[in-house]
Amino acid sequence: MSHSPEDTRKGLWLGLLGVAIFAVTLPMTRLATGTTDAPQLSPWFVTFGRATLAGALSIAFLLLTRSRWPAGHERLPLALATLGNAIGFPLFLGFALRQVTSGHAAVVLALLPLATAAMAAWVMHQRAKLGFWVSAGVGALLVAGFSIFRAQQIHGSGSLGLEWADLLLVGAVLCASLGYVYGAKVTPSLGAERVICWVCVFGLPITLPGALLTWPDQPVNTSAWLALGYVGVFSMWAGFFAWFRGLALGGAMKVSQVQLMQPFFSILAAVPLLGESLNMVTVGFALAVGTTVFVGKRYATTPAVPQSPQPSTKGAA
């Protein structure tokens, strides 16, 4: 399908808007959860609360658009997308961001597009070219090297182990990629916007009681509540509408390239929001990982599978 220059331009701007919205998820999540030394909302409550907010908005959207119920064969993929994107990804991310900076998390989560393509190859039994797997391996080694470098900075030159937070971030990447792939499987029949809405609605039987049970019993800063509102309304819901509309107008292959900017947007957003310093080593690793993603996408066998952020919620945003 060809796209007019005007539609392509609009699609790129909408895609850029969606990526910018998702990029701010990392500093906003850290603002909501606080740090180990100065905790705010618990990662459990942030996970359940953001999904509950998005679920309420999704119900309104589905009713206003008179959307049909998912068919029987669509429910299992939606349930797996819910498990990965509405629960697993934000939960792992929330616990990790209590221990590491938003910029640190941005470098690890930069692997998400490659992880999504790899998950698609596994779930959909598709074979990727050798160049893709080489790019994925190099990207993984870069992230591991960055994590070890950060561990040495914190614990001294004798430390060669990964931080516990890095394992949590890897778990977030795996959860998000699983959710994205299963959400993508039902996107042709349901429509992208309805996929994210049904993912949020499917999660409500867990997320609504979970939010009530984990409601904070101690004073919380106003900034933490505002950050929760952002990740619930924008990261989990509204950002996808801009992203999917951009993909439709400008073409997925062209518009998805702006996703390479997401780690850098996250690093930059953390400067005014969290007061994090602009560490050039972090920027350098993010650039290197982004390069492997760019090269790897050229060898992926499934370019039509939406990349992070996808038709279910991040980092993943």
C-alpha positions in Angstrom: 0.0 0.0 0.0 1.4 3.4 -1.0 1.2 6.4 1.2 1.1 10.0 0.0 3.9 12.4 1.2 1.4 14.3 3.3 0.2 11.1 5.0 3.7 9.9 5.5 4.7 13.2 7.1 1.6 13.1 9.4 2.4 9.5 10.3 5.9 10.3 11.2 4.9 13.1 13.5 2.2 11.0 15.2 4.7 8.1 15.5 7.2 10.5 17.1 4.5 11.7 19.5 3.7 8.1 20.5 7.4 7.3 21.0 7.8 10.4 23.1 4.8 9.5 25.3 6.2 6.0 25.9 9.7 7.3 26.5 8.5 9.3 29.5 7.2 6.1 31.0 10.5 5.3 32.6 11.1 8.5 34.5 7.4 8.7 35.4 7.4 5.2 36.8 10.5 6.0 38.9 8.8 9.2 40.1 5.7 7.1 41.1 7.6 4.3 42.9 10.3 6.4 44.4 13.7 4.8 45.3 14.7 2.3 47.9 15.8 5.1 50.2 12.8 7.3 49.5 9.9 5.0 48.5 6.6 6.4 47.3 3.9 4.2 45.7 4.6 0.5 45.8 5.4 -1.2 42.4 2.4 -3.5 43.0 0.1 -0.5 43.3 1.6 1.3 40.4 1.1 -1.8 38.2 -2.5 -2.4 39.3 -3.4 1.3 39.4 -2.2 2.2 36.0 -3.9 -0.8 34.4 -7.2 0.1 36.2 -7.1 3.7 35.0 -6.5 2.4 31.4 -9.2 -0.2 31.8 -11.8 2.4 32.8 -10.9 4.5 29.7 -11.0 1.4 27.6 -14.5 0.5 28.6 -15.7 3.9 27.7 -14.0 3.7 24.3 -15.3 0.2 23.5 -18.9 1.3 24.4 -18.7 4.5 22.4 -17.4 2.7 19.3 -19.8 -0.2 19.8 -17.0 -2.7 19.6 -17.7 -6.4 19.4 -16.7 -8.9 22.0 -13.5 -10.8 21.2 -14.2 -14.2 19.5 -13.2 -17.4 21.3 -10.0 -17.8 19.3 -9.0 -14.3 20.2 -9.3 -14.6 23.9 -6.2 -16.6 24.7 -3.8 -14.3 22.8 -5.5 -11.3 24.6 -5.1 -13.0 27.9 -1.4 -13.6 27.3 -0.9 -10.0 26.1 -2.6 -8.9 29.3 -0.3 -11.0 31.4 2.8 -9.7 29.6 2.0 -6.0 29.0 -0.6 -5.0 31.7 0.9 -6.9 34.6 4.4 -8.4 34.0 6.1 -5.5 32.3 5.1 -2.7 34.6 5.6 -4.8 37.7 9.2 -5.8 36.8 9.9 -2.3 35.6 8.6 -0.7 38.8 10.7 -2.9 41.1 13.8 -2.3 38.9 13.4 1.5 38.8 13.5 1.6 42.6 17.1 0.5 42.4 18.5 1.9 39.1 18.2 5.2 37.3 15.8 5.8 34.4 18.8 6.2 32.1 20.1 2.8 33.1 16.8 1.2 32.4 16.5 2.9 29.0 19.7 1.1 27.8 18.4 -2.3 28.8 14.9 -1.7 27.4 16.5 -0.5 24.1 16.7 -4.3 23.3 12.9 -4.6 23.3 12.4 -4.3 19.5 14.9 -7.1 18.9 13.4 -9.2 21.7 10.0 -8.7 20.1 11.2 -9.9 16.7 12.9 -12.9 18.3 9.8 -13.7 20.3 7.8 -13.5 17.1 10.2 -15.9 15.3 9.7 -18.4 18.2 6.0 -18.1 18.7 5.0 -17.9 15.0 7.7 -20.5 14.0 9.4 -18.2 11.5 13.0 -18.3 10.6 15.1 -15.1 11.0 18.2 -14.5 8.9 21.7 -15.0 10.5 22.3 -11.2 10.5 19.3 -10.7 12.8 20.6 -13.2 15.4 24.1 -11.7 15.2 22.6 -8.2 15.8 20.6 -9.6 18.7 23.6 -11.2 20.2 25.7 -8.1 19.9 22.9 -6.0 21.4 22.6 -8.4 24.4 26.4 -8.3 24.9 26.3 -4.5 24.9 23.6 -4.5 27.5 25.4 -7.0 29.7 28.6 -5.0 29.4 26.8 -1.8 30.4 25.3 -3.6 33.4 28.7 -4.9 34.5 30.2 -1.5 34.0 27.5 0.1 36.2 28.0 -2.6 38.8 31.7 -1.9 39.0 31.0 1.8 39.4 28.7 1.1 42.3 30.4 -1.8 44.1 34.1 -1.4 43.0 36.3 -2.8 40.2 36.1 -6.3 41.6 32.4 -6.7 40.9 31.6 -8.7 37.7 28.0 -9.7 38.5 24.8 -8.2 37.1 22.6 -6.2 39.4 19.3 -7.7 40.6 17.6 -4.7 38.9 19.1 -5.8 35.5 17.5 -9.2 35.8 14.2 -7.5 36.6 14.6 -5.3 33.5 15.3 -8.4 31.4 12.1 -9.9 32.8 10.3 -6.7 31.8 11.7 -7.0 28.2 10.6 -10.6 28.0 7.1 -9.9 29.3 6.6 -7.0 27.0 7.8 -8.8 23.9 5.5 -11.8 24.7 2.6 -9.4 25.1 3.4 -7.6 21.9 3.6 -10.7 19.8 0.3 -12.2 21.1 -1.4 -8.8 20.8 -0.2 -8.6 17.2 -1.7 -12.0 16.4 -5.2 -10.6 16.9 -4.6 -7.1 15.6 -5.8 -7.9 12.0 -9.2 -9.1 13.2 -9.8 -6.7 16.2 -8.0 -3.6 15.1 -5.0 -2.1 17.0 -6.8 0.3 19.2 -9.3 -2.3 20.3 -6.5 -4.7 21.1 -5.0 -2.4 23.7 -8.4 -1.6 25.1 -9.4 -5.3 25.4 -6.0 -6.0 27.0 -6.8 -3.4 29.7 -10.3 -4.7 30.2 -9.2 -8.3 30.4 -6.9 -7.3 33.3 -9.6 -5.6 35.4 -10.6 -8.7 37.4 -7.1 -8.7 38.7 -6.0 -5.1 38.5 -9.0 -3.5 40.2 -9.0 -5.7 43.3 -5.2 -5.5 43.3 -5.3 -1.7 43.3 -7.7 -1.6 46.2 -5.7 -4.2 48.2 -2.4 -2.4 47.7 -3.7 1.1 48.2 -1.0 3.1 50.0 -1.4 3.5 53.8 1.3 6.1 54.2 1.5 9.7 52.9 2.6 10.0 49.3 4.0 13.0 47.4 1.6 14.7 44.9 4.2 14.2 42.2 4.0 10.4 42.6 0.2 10.5 42.1 0.6 12.7 39.0 3.2 10.2 37.7 0.7 7.4 38.2 -1.9 9.3 36.3 0.5 9.8 33.4 1.5 6.1 33.1 -2.2 5.0 33.4 -3.7 7.5 31.0 -0.9 8.1 28.5 1.7 5.2 28.7 -0.9 2.5 29.0 -3.6 3.9 26.8 -3.6 7.2 24.9 0.0 6.8 23.5 -1.1 3.8 21.6 -3.7 5.7 19.7 -1.1 8.2 18.3 1.4 5.3 17.6 -1.1 3.1 15.8 -2.6 6.0 13.8 1.0 7.0 12.8 1.7 3.5 11.6 -1.5 3.4 9.6 -0.9 6.8 7.9 2.8 6.6 7.2 3.4 2.9 6.9 4.8 0.6 9.6 8.3 0.2 8.0 8.9 3.9 7.8 7.3 5.1 11.0 8.6 2.3 13.2 12.1 3.7 12.6 11.4 6.6 15.0 11.2 4.1 17.8 15.0 4.1 17.7 14.8 7.5 19.4 12.9 6.2 22.5 16.0 5.4 24.7 17.4 8.9 24.1 14.0 10.5 24.9 13.9 8.6 28.1 17.4 9.6 29.1 16.7 13.3 28.3 13.3 13.3 30.0 14.9 12.0 33.2 17.0 15.1 33.5 14.3 17.7 34.3 11.8 15.2 35.8 14.2 13.3 38.2 17.3 15.5 38.2 19.4 12.7 36.7 22.7 13.8 35.1 23.2 13.4 31.3 25.8 10.6 31.5 27.6 10.3 28.2 28.6 6.7 28.8 24.9 5.8 29.1 24.1 7.8 26.0 26.9 6.0 24.2 25.7 2.5 25.1 22.1 3.5 24.2 23.4 4.6 20.8 25.3 1.4 20.3 22.3 -0.8 21.2 20.1 1.4 19.0 22.5 0.7 16.1 22.1 -3.1 16.6 18.3 -2.7 16.6 18.5 -0.7 13.4 20.7 -3.4 11.7 18.7 -6.3 13.2 15.4 -5.0 11.9 16.9 -5.1 8.4 17.3 -8.9 8.8 14.1 -9.7 10.7 11.6 -11.9 8.9 8.5 -10.3 10.4 8.7 -6.5 9.7 4.9 -6.3 9.9 4.9 -7.3 13.6 4.6 -4.1 15.5 7.7 -3.2 17.5 7.7 -1.7 21.0 5.6 0.1 21.8 3.0 -2.4 20.5 -0.7 -3.3 20.5 -0.6 -4.0 24.2 1.3 -2.0 26.9 5.8 0.2 28.2 8.9 0.1 28.2 6.8 -1.0 27.3 6.4 1.1 27.9 
